[in-house]
Amino acid sequence: MDGTRRVLVAADKFKGSLTAVQVAERVTAGLRRVVPELEVAALPVADGGDGTVAAAVAAGFERRVARVAGPLGREVTAAFALRGDTAVVEMAEASGLQRLPAGVFAPLTASTYGSGELLRAALDAGARTIVFGVGGSATTDGGAGMLSALGARFLDGDGEPVAPGGGGLAELARADLSGLDPRLAAVELVLASDVDNPLTGPKGASAVYGPQKGASPDDVVTLDAALAHYAKVLEAAAGPRAAGFAVAPGAGAAGGIGYGALLLGARFRPGIEVMLDVLGFAAALERATLVITGEGSLDAQTLHGKAPAGVAAAARAAGKEVVAVCGRLALSPQALDAAGIRRAYPLTAVEPDVARCIADAGPILERVATRIAHDFLA
């Protein structure tokens, strides 16, 4: 490689403030204030949660939309991304917390039915490989809604469909998977998630993530028991493999939709690894001399499969220098170094007022980027 400095901006969103695309735009603008002719490549990234489709579209995928059921059954317009016969489907587009009315939670009744409809739309569009990004869900139904949309039937003792949501699974008497869309058998389905929780138990979907979706302690107990019962009924329908899927890494992702995806034959992979492959990160990294990654909060969770950790690990393996931008920094220099990040630049170092950092994240991030340029590029 020649001596030209080339920067790759591969950051996730600053949740609630900036999309990953906007982060890349602001960082680029700040760098070029100091080095006007600087070569900057932007590759917005995501780890399978909300923002995954947007990252794929920014990388050249075509944005497609479908009308599907939201978590409460009301129809919404949800997007997925398509390039050739590869689709990127984000369950949060159909069944995410952002699809609930402000201040409204429905831990017992929210359904993943729309996520199944979104997968069906990807099949209709000709997808033969589907990257299914899961995270940010409003649901804890074990993927029962998704499977229903794809042709499965979940019946109570009277032979009637059980009520939607995790709560309804307590009444489940029989599962019939014979009507599942036959196209699923010919598709490579990749479950992309940054969590490896099992379906049930103290580290399961309802115990760990239910409270974030409005579940009370009693709701958590109800949902965990309902999911355990659901897995038993599916074991009767699908055989012993269903029991193995319930304890497999990723089964508890996004309210247990990971379990439903595993039943469909999905292969679990850490979300950021999948997305870096899909987005063409390796080729972009090869040309870079400095990589800038980041997300809204760099904290202990970052180190467990979040986008900046995945970017930094890949960049370090390639011998590239990495710095990070963030709204808030809660990692020690030692933890950053262990993750492969040379230095982190939080917005709060420029503007100590956190509320102002959130409200004016874009301009402040540009100022942060000028500091990076002075420290590493000027």
TIVOMI-443249 format. One record per residue (C-alpha): y, x, z. Coordinates in steps of 0.5 Angstrom, whole numbers, padded with zeros to 4 digits, always signed. Layout:
YXZ
...
//
This chain:
+0000+0000+0000
+0007+0003-0001
+0012+0003+0004
+0015-0004+0003
+0016-0008+0009
+0012-0015+0008
+0012-0020+0014
+0007-0025+0014
+0009-0031+0018
+0003-0035+0021
+0005-0039+0026
+0003-0046+0029
+0008-0052+0031
+0013-0052+0037
+0010-0059+0039
+0016-0064+0040
+0021-0059+0037
+0019-0056+0030
+0013-0057+0025
+0010-0050+0023
+0013-0051+0016
+0020-0051+0020
+0018-0045+0024
+0016-0041+0018
+0023-0043+0015
+0027-0041+0021
+0024-0035+0022
+0025-0033+0015
+0032-0034+0015
+0033-0030+0022
+0029-0024+0019
+0034-0024+0013
+0040-0025+0016
+0039-0017+0018
+0034-0015+0012
+0037-0019+0006
+0032-0017+0001
+0026-0017+0006
+0019-0020+0003
+0017-0026+0007
+0011-0030+0006
+0010-0036+0010
+0003-0039+0012
+0004-0045+0017
-0003-0045+0021
-0006-0050+0025
-0012-0050+0030
-0015-0057+0027
-0011-0061+0032
-0005-0065+0029
-0001-0061+0024
-0007-0059+0021
-0006-0063+0014
+0001-0061+0014
-0001-0054+0014
-0006-0055+0009
-0001-0058+0004
+0004-0052+0005
-0002-0048+0003
-0002-0051-0004
-0007-0057-0002
-0005-0064-0005
-0003-0069+0000
-0007-0076-0001
-0006-0082+0004
-0010-0088+0006
-0009-0094+0009
-0014-0094+0015
-0014-0097+0022
-0010-0094+0028
-0013-0093+0035
-0012-0100+0037
-0014-0103+0030
-0007-0104+0027
-0007-0101+0020
-0003-0095+0019
-0002-0090+0013
-0006-0083+0014
-0006-0077+0010
-0011-0072+0008
-0011-0066+0004
-0015-0064-0002
-0016-0058-0007
-0021-0059-0012
-0027-0061-0008
-0025-0059-0001
-0022-0064+0003
-0018-0063+0010
-0018-0069+0014
-0015-0069+0021
-0017-0075+0026
-0010-0075+0029
-0007-0078+0023
-0011-0084+0024
-0013-0084+0031
-0008-0080+0035
-0004-0081+0041
+0002-0081+0036
-0001-0087+0033
+0000-0091+0040
+0006-0095+0041
+0011-0091+0046
+0009-0091+0053
+0002-0095+0051
-0005-0092+0053
-0011-0095+0052
-0017-0091+0054
-0022-0096+0054
-0021-0099+0048
-0018-0094+0043
-0023-0093+0037
-0024-0088+0032
-0026-0093+0027
-0020-0091+0022
-0022-0083+0023
-0029-0086+0019
-0024-0089+0014
-0021-0083+0013
-0027-0079+0012
-0029-0085+0007
-0023-0084+0003
-0024-0076+0002
-0031-0078+0000
-0028-0083-0005
-0023-0077-0007
-0029-0073-0009
-0030-0068-0003
-0036-0065-0003
-0034-0060+0003
-0030-0064+0009
-0026-0060+0014
-0026-0065+0020
-0020-0063+0025
-0021-0066+0031
-0016-0066+0037
-0010-0070+0040
-0014-0076+0040
-0012-0083+0043
-0020-0084+0044
-0026-0083+0048
-0031-0087+0044
-0036-0082+0042
-0034-0083+0035
-0038-0090+0035
-0032-0093+0031
-0032-0087+0026
-0039-0088+0025
-0038-0096+0025
-0033-0095+0019
-0038-0090+0015
-0044-0096+0016
-0047-0095+0023
-0048-0101+0027
-0047-0101+0035
-0050-0108+0038
-0051-0111+0044
-0057-0115+0047
-0055-0121+0043
-0055-0117+0037
-0047-0117+0036
-0043-0111+0035
-0040-0108+0042
-0033-0108+0043
-0029-0102+0040
-0027-0096+0045
-0031-0093+0050
-0031-0098+0055
-0035-0103+0050
-0041-0098+0050
-0043-0100+0056
-0046-0106+0053
-0049-0102+0048
-0057-0104+0047
-0058-0102+0040
-0056-0097+0035
-0057-0098+0027
-0056-0092+0023
-0059-0094+0017
-0053-0096+0013
-0049-0090+0014
-0046-0088+0007
-0051-0084+0003
-0046-0079+0000
-0045-0076+0007
-0052-0073+0006
-0049-0069+0000
-0043-0066+0004
-0042-0060+0008
-0038-0063+0014
-0035-0058+0018
-0032-0060+0025
-0026-0056+0027
-0024-0056+0034
-0021-0051+0039
-0025-0054+0045
-0033-0053+0046
-0034-0058+0051
-0040-0062+0052
-0040-0070+0051
-0041-0072+0058
-0041-0069+0066
-0035-0065+0069
-0033-0061+0063
-0034-0067+0058
-0030-0071+0054
-0027-0077+0059
-0027-0072+0065
-0023-0067+0062
-0019-0070+0057
-0019-0078+0059
-0013-0077+0064
-0009-0075+0058
-0010-0081+0055
-0008-0085+0061
-0015-0086+0064
-0015-0087+0071
-0020-0084+0076
-0024-0090+0075
-0023-0091+0068
-0026-0083+0067
-0032-0085+0071
-0033-0092+0067
-0032-0088+0060
-0037-0082+0063
-0042-0087+0064
-0041-0091+0058
-0042-0084+0054
-0048-0082+0057
-0051-0089+0056
-0049-0089+0048
-0052-0082+0048
-0059-0085+0051
-0059-0091+0046
-0057-0086+0040
-0063-0081+0042
-0068-0088+0041
-0064-0089+0034
-0064-0082+0032
-0069-0078+0036
-0069-0072+0040
-0064-0068+0036
-0059-0073+0039
-0060-0071+0046
-0059-0064+0044
-0052-0066+0040
-0049-0069+0047
-0049-0062+0050
-0048-0058+0044
-0041-0054+0044
-0036-0059+0041
-0039-0065+0042
-0034-0067+0047
-0028-0066+0043
-0023-0071+0041
-0026-0076+0046
-0033-0075+0044
-0032-0075+0036
-0035-0069+0036
-0041-0072+0038
-0041-0077+0032
-0039-0071+0027
-0045-0067+0030
-0050-0073+0029
-0047-0073+0021
-0050-0066+0021
-0043-0063+0022
-0043-0055+0023
-0038-0054+0029
-0033-0048+0028
-0027-0046+0032
-0021-0049+0029
-0017-0044+0028
-0023-0039+0024
-0024-0045+0019
-0017-0046+0018
-0015-0039+0017
-0021-0039+0012
-0019-0045+0008
-0011-0043+0008
-0013-0036+0005
-0010-0032+0011
-0014-0026+0009
-0011-0025+0002
-0004-0026+0005
-0006-0021+0011
-0008-0016+0006
-0001-0015+0004
+0003-0016+0010
+0005-0010+0015
+0008-0014+0020
+0005-0021+0022
+0009-0026+0026
+0005-0032+0030
+0007-0037+0035
+0007-0044+0038
+0011-0048+0043
+0008-0045+0049
+0004-0038+0050
+0000-0039+0056
-0007-0039+0058
-0009-0044+0053
-0007-0040+0048
-0012-0035+0049
-0018-0040+0048
-0018-0042+0041
-0011-0044+0040
-0008-0041+0033
-0004-0035+0035
-0010-0032+0039
-0014-0033+0032
-0008-0030+0028
-0007-0024+0032
-0015-0023+0033
-0016-0023+0025
-0009-0019+0024
-0012-0014+0030
-0018-0013+0026
-0015-0011+0020
-0010-0006+0023
-0004-0010+0023
+0002-0011+0028
+0003-0017+0031
+0009-0021+0035
+0010-0028+0037
+0015-0033+0038
+0015-0039+0042
+0019-0044+0046
+0016-0042+0053
+0012-0035+0055
+0007-0036+0061
+0003-0030+0059
+0004-0023+0062
+0005-0017+0057
-0002-0015+0059
-0005-0021+0057
-0001-0021+0050
-0004-0014+0049
-0011-0016+0050
-0010-0022+0045
-0007-0017+0040
+0000-0019+0041
+0005-0013+0041
+0011-0017+0044
+0013-0024+0045
+0020-0027+0044
+0021-0034+0047
+0027-0038+0046
+0028-0038+0053
+0030-0031+0053
+0036-0033+0048
+0038-0040+0051
+0035-0040+0059
+0037-0048+0059
+0030-0051+0057
+0033-0058+0055
+0037-0054+0050
+0032-0050+0047
+0028-0056+0046
+0034-0060+0043
+0036-0054+0039
+0030-0050+0037
+0031-0049+0030
+0038-0045+0031
+0035-0041+0037
+0029-0039+0033
+0033-0036+0028
+0037-0032+0033
+0030-0030+0036
+0028-0028+0029
+0034-0023+0028
+0032-0020+0035
+0025-0018+0032
+0028-0016+0025
+0032-0011+0029
+0026-0009+0033
+0021-0008+0028
+0025-0008+0021
+0032-0005+0021
//
